[in-house]
Amino acid sequence: MDQSLDLAIREISKVVLGKQTQVKLALTCLLCRGHLLIEDLPGMGKTSLAHAIASTLGLQLSRVQFTSDLLPADILGVNIFDSEAKRFVFHQGPVFSQILLADEINRASPKTQSALLEAMEEKQVSIDGETYSLPDPFFVIATQNPTHQSGTYPLPESQLDRFFMRIQLGFPDWQSEKTMLMELEEHTLDSINNVISSEAQTRLHQEVLKVSASSAIVEYILRLVTYTRESEDFPNPLSPRASKSLLLAAKAWALLAGRSYVLPEDVQAILPSVAEHRLRSAYSDSATSHVFSDLLLSRVDTLAA
């Protein structure tokens, strides 16, 4: 593994204890320049993980608390008339940052949620006929509570598909939570150091693209994708965007493992995080979505044959 990546995992793990797999998945997502959705119960460390990632990468972060009365202009910005200049002046919203933390994104109305679609896909926003470019790099890290909780609006399929990955943190193990309670003052965001420069981030992204994937690996991914399209179990099968995401994420996971080539195990490791949220539609309970990954992973031997 690249030394800077190893350092980044250690730094983030100072705050998010006992969740090294989830930390690696989050870094995999950002190495691929994708957007990350973190879904879990309140108080599980979703926001802390987002802040720790921003601090480790040295990126500017803007946080928006999504509520039912939040408007698209509160995120994107608005034109305000300047009486002295006799013209409208655009005032940028919090989306104009390198990382936008959309906290509890599913508590906002569908109209406000959809305001992020252009920003996430095109890295730009259009206001009153004018187009404004967003910073480079630009990531959306969104958190959401399980959809069975009151006051939530399920993200539409088009919005879910914009997220490269979705991860869940889950409860910490006994020892990690004991360590957190015994050393409360040590596990704060102030303890996080910037260990990956912007130049290193660009280099690492290029290294991900250079990781080789054999024809057999590509066919393996295509078998998985095709199965979701042919099976009646999946109302929303995986799209070509999803198949590209699977391959790219597998390459990044291989790079994190210190390899320059992809193995089937890399595909299996990232499959639930890349595929679950895209496949879910009529299923409102996040726990039900685990059936998707279990079903796909149970067919690994058959599909790889």
C-alpha positions as CSV (number, residue, x, y, z in Angstrom):
1,M,0.0,0.0,0.0
2,D,1.1,3.5,-0.8
3,Q,2.6,5.0,2.4
4,S,0.4,8.1,2.2
5,L,-2.7,5.9,2.0
6,D,-1.6,3.9,5.0
7,L,-1.1,7.2,7.0
8,A,-4.6,8.4,5.9
9,I,-6.2,5.3,7.2
10,R,-4.4,5.6,10.5
11,E,-5.4,9.3,10.9
12,I,-9.1,8.7,10.1
13,S,-9.1,5.7,12.4
14,K,-8.1,8.0,15.3
15,V,-11.6,9.3,15.3
16,V,-13.6,6.4,13.8
17,L,-12.4,3.5,15.9
18,G,-12.6,-0.1,14.8
19,K,-14.0,0.7,11.4
20,Q,-11.0,0.2,9.2
21,T,-12.9,-1.6,6.4
22,Q,-15.4,1.3,6.2
23,V,-12.6,3.8,6.2
24,K,-10.9,2.0,3.3
25,L,-14.1,1.9,1.4
26,A,-14.6,5.7,1.9
27,L,-11.0,6.3,0.7
28,T,-11.7,4.0,-2.3
29,C,-14.6,6.1,-3.2
30,L,-12.7,9.4,-3.1
31,L,-9.7,7.9,-4.9
32,C,-12.2,7.2,-7.7
33,R,-13.5,10.8,-7.4
34,G,-16.9,9.6,-6.6
35,H,-19.6,10.8,-4.2
36,L,-20.2,8.9,-0.9
37,L,-23.4,8.2,0.9
38,I,-23.1,7.1,4.5
39,E,-26.3,5.6,6.0
40,D,-26.8,4.6,9.6
41,L,-28.6,5.4,12.8
42,P,-28.0,8.8,14.4
43,G,-24.9,9.0,16.6
44,M,-22.9,6.4,14.8
45,G,-20.1,8.7,13.6
46,K,-21.2,9.5,10.1
47,T,-20.5,13.2,10.3
48,S,-17.2,12.6,12.2
49,L,-16.0,10.3,9.3
50,A,-16.8,13.0,6.8
51,H,-14.9,15.7,8.8
52,A,-12.0,13.3,9.3
53,I,-11.7,12.6,5.6
54,A,-11.6,16.3,4.8
55,S,-8.9,17.0,7.4
56,T,-6.8,14.1,6.3
57,L,-7.0,15.2,2.6
58,G,-6.6,18.9,3.5
59,L,-9.8,19.8,1.6
60,Q,-12.2,22.6,2.3
61,L,-15.5,21.4,3.7
62,S,-18.9,23.0,3.9
63,R,-21.6,21.4,6.0
64,V,-25.3,21.8,5.2
65,Q,-27.9,20.5,7.7
66,F,-30.7,19.2,5.5
67,T,-34.2,20.0,6.9
68,S,-37.7,19.9,5.5
69,D,-37.7,23.7,4.9
70,L,-34.3,23.8,3.1
71,L,-34.5,25.4,-0.4
72,P,-32.3,24.7,-3.4
73,A,-31.0,28.3,-3.2
74,D,-29.7,27.6,0.3
75,I,-27.3,25.1,-1.2
76,L,-26.5,26.4,-4.7
77,G,-26.6,30.2,-4.1
78,V,-28.7,33.0,-5.3
79,N,-28.6,36.2,-7.4
80,I,-29.0,39.4,-5.2
81,F,-29.5,42.8,-6.7
82,D,-26.7,45.2,-6.0
83,S,-28.3,48.7,-5.8
84,E,-24.9,50.4,-6.2
85,A,-23.8,48.4,-9.2
86,K,-27.3,48.4,-10.6
87,R,-27.1,44.7,-11.4
88,F,-27.6,41.2,-9.9
89,V,-24.6,39.6,-8.2
90,F,-24.4,35.9,-7.7
91,H,-23.7,34.9,-4.1
92,Q,-22.2,31.4,-4.0
93,G,-23.9,28.7,-1.8
94,P,-22.0,26.1,0.3
95,V,-21.9,23.8,-2.7
96,F,-18.9,25.8,-3.9
97,S,-16.4,23.9,-1.7
98,Q,-14.2,20.9,-2.3
99,I,-16.3,18.7,0.0
100,L,-20.0,19.3,0.5
101,L,-21.2,17.5,3.6
102,A,-24.9,17.0,3.1
103,D,-26.0,16.0,6.6
104,E,-29.2,14.0,6.8
105,I,-29.8,14.5,3.2
106,N,-33.1,12.5,3.2
107,R,-34.7,15.0,5.6
108,A,-35.0,17.5,2.8
109,S,-37.8,17.6,0.3
110,P,-37.3,15.8,-3.1
111,K,-37.0,19.2,-4.8
112,T,-34.1,20.2,-2.6
113,Q,-32.5,16.8,-3.0
114,S,-32.6,17.0,-6.8
115,A,-30.8,20.4,-6.7
116,L,-27.6,18.4,-6.3
117,L,-28.0,16.3,-9.4
118,E,-26.2,18.6,-11.8
119,A,-23.5,19.4,-9.3
120,M,-22.8,15.8,-8.7
121,E,-22.8,14.7,-12.3
122,E,-21.4,17.7,-14.2
123,K,-19.4,19.4,-11.4
124,Q,-21.2,22.7,-12.2
125,V,-24.4,24.5,-11.3
126,S,-26.8,26.6,-13.4
127,I,-28.5,29.6,-11.9
128,D,-30.8,31.9,-13.9
129,G,-29.3,30.8,-17.2
130,E,-25.6,31.1,-16.0
131,T,-23.3,28.2,-15.5
132,Y,-20.8,28.2,-12.7
133,S,-18.0,25.6,-12.3
134,L,-17.4,23.9,-9.0
135,P,-14.0,23.5,-7.4
136,D,-11.7,20.7,-8.4
137,P,-11.8,18.3,-6.7
138,F,-15.5,18.3,-5.8
139,F,-17.0,15.6,-3.6
140,V,-20.4,15.2,-2.0
141,I,-20.4,13.2,1.2
142,A,-24.0,12.7,2.3
143,T,-25.3,11.2,5.4
144,Q,-28.8,9.8,5.9
145,N,-30.8,8.1,8.5
146,P,-32.6,4.8,7.8
147,T,-35.7,5.5,5.7
148,H,-38.0,3.9,8.2
149,Q,-37.4,6.8,10.6
150,S,-40.0,9.6,10.7
151,G,-39.4,12.8,8.8
152,T,-37.4,11.2,6.0
153,Y,-37.9,11.4,2.2
154,P,-36.4,8.4,0.3
155,L,-33.8,9.5,-2.2
156,P,-35.0,8.9,-5.8
157,E,-33.3,6.3,-8.0
158,S,-31.7,9.0,-10.1
159,Q,-30.1,10.6,-7.0
160,L,-29.0,7.2,-5.6
161,D,-27.2,6.4,-8.9
162,R,-25.1,9.5,-8.6
163,F,-23.5,8.2,-5.4
164,F,-20.5,6.1,-6.3
165,M,-20.7,4.2,-3.0
166,R,-22.9,3.8,0.0
167,I,-21.5,2.5,3.3
168,Q,-22.8,1.8,6.8
169,L,-20.7,2.1,9.9
170,G,-22.6,-0.1,12.3
171,F,-22.1,-0.3,16.1
172,P,-18.4,-0.3,17.2
173,D,-17.0,-3.5,18.8
174,W,-16.7,-3.7,22.6
175,Q,-13.0,-2.9,22.8
176,S,-13.3,0.1,20.4
177,E,-16.2,1.6,22.2
178,K,-14.4,1.1,25.6
179,T,-11.3,2.8,24.2
180,M,-13.4,5.7,23.0
181,L,-15.0,6.1,26.4
182,M,-11.7,5.8,28.3
183,E,-9.9,8.3,26.0
184,L,-12.6,10.8,25.1
185,E,-10.3,13.8,24.8
186,E,-7.8,12.0,22.5
187,H,-10.3,10.9,19.8
188,T,-11.2,14.4,18.4
189,L,-11.0,15.9,15.0
190,D,-8.2,18.2,16.3
191,S,-6.0,15.2,16.4
192,I,-6.3,14.6,12.6
193,N,-3.3,15.6,10.4
194,N,-3.3,16.4,6.7
195,V,-1.2,13.6,5.2
196,I,-2.2,13.6,1.5
197,S,-1.6,16.7,-0.5
198,S,-3.6,17.8,-3.5
199,E,-0.8,16.8,-5.7
200,A,-0.7,13.3,-4.1
201,Q,-4.4,13.0,-4.5
202,T,-4.1,13.6,-8.3
203,R,-1.2,11.1,-8.5
204,L,-3.1,8.5,-6.6
205,H,-6.2,8.9,-8.9
206,Q,-3.9,8.4,-11.9
207,E,-2.4,5.3,-10.3
208,V,-5.9,3.9,-9.8
209,L,-6.6,4.3,-13.5
210,K,-3.4,2.4,-14.3
211,V,-4.3,-0.7,-12.2
212,S,-4.8,-3.5,-14.7
213,A,-7.9,-5.6,-15.0
214,S,-7.8,-8.7,-17.1
215,S,-10.5,-9.7,-19.6
216,A,-11.6,-12.4,-17.1
217,I,-12.2,-9.7,-14.4
218,V,-14.2,-7.6,-16.8
219,E,-16.3,-10.5,-17.9
220,Y,-16.8,-11.4,-14.2
221,I,-18.2,-7.9,-13.5
222,L,-20.4,-8.2,-16.7
223,R,-21.8,-11.5,-15.4
224,L,-22.8,-9.9,-12.1
225,V,-24.4,-6.9,-13.9
226,T,-26.2,-9.0,-16.4
227,Y,-27.6,-11.2,-13.7
228,T,-29.3,-8.2,-12.1
229,R,-30.8,-7.3,-15.5
230,E,-32.2,-10.8,-16.2
231,S,-33.4,-11.6,-12.7
232,E,-36.9,-10.6,-11.6
233,D,-35.5,-10.0,-8.1
234,F,-34.2,-6.5,-9.1
235,P,-36.7,-3.9,-10.3
236,N,-33.8,-1.5,-10.9
237,P,-30.9,-3.5,-12.4
238,L,-27.4,-2.2,-12.6
239,S,-26.7,0.4,-15.3
240,P,-23.6,0.8,-17.4
241,R,-22.6,3.6,-15.0
242,A,-22.7,1.0,-12.2
243,S,-20.6,-1.5,-14.1
244,K,-17.9,1.2,-14.7
245,S,-18.1,2.1,-11.0
246,L,-17.6,-1.6,-10.0
247,L,-14.5,-1.8,-12.2
248,L,-13.0,1.5,-11.0
249,A,-13.7,0.7,-7.3
250,A,-12.1,-2.7,-7.7
251,K,-9.0,-1.0,-9.1
252,A,-8.8,1.4,-6.2
253,W,-9.3,-1.4,-3.7
254,A,-6.4,-3.3,-5.3
255,L,-4.3,-0.2,-5.0
256,L,-5.1,0.0,-1.3
257,A,-3.9,-3.6,-1.0
258,G,-0.6,-2.7,-2.7
259,R,-1.3,-4.4,-6.0
260,S,-1.2,-3.2,-9.6
261,Y,-3.8,-5.7,-10.8
262,V,-7.4,-6.6,-9.8
263,L,-8.4,-9.9,-8.3
264,P,-12.0,-11.3,-8.0
265,E,-11.7,-10.7,-4.3
266,D,-11.4,-7.0,-5.0
267,V,-14.7,-7.0,-6.9
268,Q,-16.4,-9.0,-4.1
269,A,-15.1,-6.6,-1.4
270,I,-16.5,-3.4,-3.0
271,L,-19.6,-5.0,-4.6
272,P,-22.1,-4.3,-1.7
273,S,-21.1,-0.7,-1.3
274,V,-21.3,0.0,-5.1
275,A,-24.4,-2.0,-5.9
276,E,-26.8,-2.2,-3.0
277,H,-28.1,1.3,-3.1
278,R,-28.5,1.2,-6.9
279,L,-30.5,-2.0,-6.8
280,R,-32.9,-0.9,-4.0
281,S,-36.2,0.6,-5.1
282,A,-39.4,-0.7,-3.7
283,Y,-37.5,-1.8,-0.6
284,S,-37.7,1.0,2.0
285,D,-35.9,-0.8,4.9
286,S,-32.1,-0.5,4.6
287,A,-31.8,-3.9,6.3
288,T,-33.7,-5.5,3.4
289,S,-31.1,-4.2,1.0
290,H,-28.5,-6.6,2.4
291,V,-30.4,-9.4,0.6
292,F,-29.0,-8.0,-2.6
293,S,-25.4,-8.4,-1.7
294,D,-25.9,-11.7,-0.1
295,L,-27.7,-13.0,-3.2
296,L,-25.0,-11.7,-5.6
297,L,-22.1,-12.9,-3.5
298,S,-23.7,-16.3,-3.1
299,R,-23.5,-16.7,-6.9
300,V,-19.8,-15.8,-7.2
301,D,-18.7,-19.4,-8.0
302,T,-21.5,-19.8,-10.5
303,L,-20.9,-16.5,-12.3
304,A,-17.2,-16.8,-12.3
305,A,-17.3,-20.2,-14.0
